[in-house]
Amino acid sequence: MSDLTPVFGILSVFGSLSFLTWVIVDGLRRKHQLRVMAEFHAKLLEKITDGKELAEFMDSPGGNKFIDSISTERTHPAQRILRAVQVGIVLCAAGIGCRVVGWQSTIVAREAQEGFVVLGILLLSVGIGYLVSAAASFGLGRSLGVYDAVGQAPR
């Protein structure tokens, strides 16, 4: 197991730096998106001169789109459930892969087998948790009427 310590260290550093880079880039993207939306909304509201005009605008389809666009990011519940299913499948596959590597004595050293088995169990457990969570979210969303008859659009 001590032979794998540098490998795990390098992978951990690379993974941490990748995650940090993603967080920073995503934050900058959201900040820019918020700035553009705020400028657009400010210019749009400057053109409205009185309350009657505002009421007419809010009753129009464009007003409804304006209200919906105030939220910076709106994802459909089904998209979030599918994302959880994808993560669950990937984690389960990685867990099964680690378990298989741990069982094969010819692939890794005897000392590393136990580590792969433990890692496989952890990944498999988290993957199954994601899948169960996605199934529960879908069932709850359907029973609460979040989806229409086809299950495509929110009510």
C-alpha positions as CSV (number, residue, x, y, z in Angstrom):
1,M,0.0,0.0,0.0
2,S,2.9,2.3,0.7
3,D,3.9,2.0,-3.0
4,L,0.6,3.6,-4.0
5,T,0.9,6.6,-1.7
6,P,2.6,8.9,-4.2
7,V,0.1,7.9,-6.9
8,F,-2.8,8.8,-4.6
9,G,-1.1,12.0,-3.6
10,I,-0.6,13.1,-7.2
11,L,-4.2,12.2,-8.1
12,S,-5.5,14.1,-5.0
13,V,-3.5,17.2,-5.9
14,F,-4.6,17.1,-9.5
15,G,-8.2,16.5,-8.6
16,S,-8.2,19.3,-6.1
17,L,-6.6,21.7,-8.5
18,S,-9.1,20.7,-11.2
19,F,-12.0,21.2,-8.9
20,L,-10.7,24.6,-7.7
21,T,-10.3,25.7,-11.3
22,W,-13.8,24.6,-12.2
23,V,-15.3,26.5,-9.2
24,I,-13.4,29.7,-10.1
25,V,-14.3,29.5,-13.8
26,D,-17.9,28.7,-13.0
27,G,-18.1,31.6,-10.5
28,L,-16.7,34.0,-13.0
29,R,-19.2,32.8,-15.6
30,R,-22.1,33.3,-13.3
31,K,-20.9,36.7,-12.3
32,H,-20.7,37.8,-15.9
33,Q,-24.1,36.3,-16.6
34,L,-25.6,38.2,-13.6
35,R,-24.0,41.5,-14.7
36,V,-25.4,41.1,-18.3
37,M,-28.9,40.2,-17.0
38,A,-28.9,43.1,-14.5
39,E,-27.9,45.6,-17.2
40,F,-30.6,44.2,-19.5
41,H,-33.3,44.4,-16.9
42,A,-32.3,47.9,-15.9
43,K,-32.6,49.1,-19.5
44,L,-35.9,47.4,-19.9
45,L,-37.3,48.9,-16.7
46,E,-36.1,52.4,-17.7
47,K,-38.4,52.3,-20.8
48,I,-41.5,51.8,-18.6
49,T,-42.8,55.2,-17.6
50,D,-45.9,54.6,-15.5
51,G,-47.8,51.9,-13.6
52,K,-50.3,51.1,-16.3
53,E,-47.5,50.4,-18.7
54,L,-45.9,48.2,-16.2
55,A,-49.1,46.3,-15.6
56,E,-49.6,45.8,-19.3
57,F,-46.1,44.6,-19.7
58,M,-46.4,42.1,-16.8
59,D,-49.6,40.7,-18.3
60,S,-47.9,40.1,-21.7
61,P,-46.0,37.0,-22.6
62,G,-42.9,39.1,-22.6
63,G,-43.6,40.1,-19.0
64,N,-43.9,36.4,-18.1
65,K,-40.5,35.7,-19.7
66,F,-39.1,38.7,-17.9
67,I,-40.2,37.4,-14.5
68,D,-38.9,33.9,-15.4
69,S,-35.5,35.3,-16.5
70,I,-34.9,37.0,-13.1
71,S,-33.7,33.6,-11.8
72,T,-30.1,33.2,-13.0
73,E,-30.4,29.4,-13.5
74,R,-33.5,27.4,-13.7
75,T,-33.2,23.7,-14.3
76,H,-36.1,21.3,-14.7
77,P,-36.4,18.8,-11.9
78,A,-36.0,15.9,-14.4
79,Q,-32.6,17.3,-15.3
80,R,-31.4,17.2,-11.8
81,I,-32.7,13.7,-11.3
82,L,-31.0,12.5,-14.5
83,R,-27.7,14.1,-13.3
84,A,-28.0,12.2,-10.0
85,V,-28.6,9.0,-12.0
86,Q,-25.6,9.7,-14.2
87,V,-23.4,10.2,-11.1
88,G,-24.8,7.1,-9.5
89,I,-24.1,5.0,-12.5
90,V,-20.5,6.3,-12.8
91,L,-19.8,5.8,-9.1
92,C,-21.2,2.3,-9.2
93,A,-19.1,1.4,-12.2
94,A,-16.0,2.8,-10.5
95,G,-16.8,0.9,-7.4
96,I,-17.3,-2.4,-9.3
97,G,-14.1,-1.7,-11.1
98,C,-12.2,-1.2,-7.9
99,R,-13.7,-4.4,-6.4
100,V,-12.7,-6.4,-9.5
101,V,-9.1,-5.0,-9.3
102,G,-9.1,-5.9,-5.6
103,W,-10.1,-9.5,-6.3
104,Q,-7.6,-10.0,-9.0
105,S,-4.3,-10.9,-7.3
106,T,-2.4,-10.7,-10.5
107,I,-3.2,-7.1,-11.2
108,V,-2.1,-5.4,-8.0
109,A,0.2,-6.2,-5.1
110,R,-1.2,-8.2,-2.2
111,E,-1.0,-5.1,0.1
112,A,-3.0,-3.0,-2.3
113,Q,-5.9,-5.4,-2.7
114,E,-7.5,-4.5,0.6
115,G,-7.4,-0.8,-0.3
116,F,-9.1,-1.4,-3.7
117,V,-11.8,-3.5,-2.0
118,V,-12.5,-0.8,0.6
119,L,-12.5,1.9,-2.1
120,G,-14.8,-0.2,-4.2
121,I,-17.2,-0.7,-1.4
122,L,-17.3,3.1,-0.6
123,L,-17.8,4.1,-4.3
124,L,-20.5,1.5,-4.8
125,S,-22.3,2.6,-1.6
126,V,-22.3,6.2,-2.6
127,G,-23.4,5.3,-6.2
128,I,-26.3,3.2,-4.9
129,G,-27.2,6.1,-2.6
130,Y,-27.3,8.5,-5.6
131,L,-29.5,6.1,-7.5
132,V,-31.9,5.5,-4.6
133,S,-32.1,9.3,-4.0
134,A,-32.9,9.9,-7.7
135,A,-35.6,7.2,-7.6
136,A,-37.1,8.7,-4.5
137,S,-37.0,12.3,-6.0
138,F,-38.7,11.1,-9.1
139,G,-41.4,9.3,-7.2
140,L,-42.0,12.2,-4.9
141,G,-42.0,14.7,-7.8
142,R,-44.5,12.6,-9.6
143,S,-46.8,12.2,-6.6
144,L,-46.7,15.9,-5.9
145,G,-47.6,16.7,-9.5
146,V,-44.3,18.3,-10.5
147,Y,-44.5,16.7,-13.9
148,D,-47.3,16.7,-16.4
149,A,-48.8,13.5,-17.8
150,V,-45.8,12.8,-20.0
151,G,-43.3,13.7,-17.3
152,Q,-41.6,16.4,-19.4
153,A,-42.7,19.8,-18.2
154,P,-43.3,21.3,-14.7
155,R,-46.8,22.5,-13.9
